[in-house]
Each structure stands twice: as structure tokens, then as C-alpha cells.
């Protein structure tokens, strides 16, 4: 299991890689400014997705891990 510090570091690196430094900072600012309910967000994330679409996305993600 990774330590909290390592998880935060990897999270910041992922954000920077995907968004760039400026947008990463904006993202962090937005999250800190809002009352963000991660559990509700995750519940709602796949709400309108049927099982076939969800399975397809899971398969795509799995395949992308194998290429890395």
C-alpha cells in the first residue's frame, strides 16, 4: 500500500501530465473552492451508462494498461 505522500505525489504528477501546470493549479483551486462530494460524484459518474458501454470502457482501460 502506498503512503499518503506518495499517492498525493503521483496524483499531482498525473494532473500535470494531463493538464499542464497552469490547468493543474486551476483544477486544485476549483476542487478546494467547491464542496466536492467524491462519493456522490463517483455514484453519478456511470449513472447514465448502460452495462455494455461500461464494459467497453473497462476493456479499453485494461488494454491501455497492457500497452504501458
Number of C-alpha atoms within 10 A of each C-alpha: 5 7 8 9 9 11 12 12 12 12 12 16 15 13 17 15 11 11 14 12 14 9 13 18 14 12 14 12 11 12 11 10 9 8 8 11 9 9 9 9 10 10 9 11 10 12 8 9 11 9 10 9 12 13 12 11 12 12 12 11 11 11 11 10 9 7 6 5
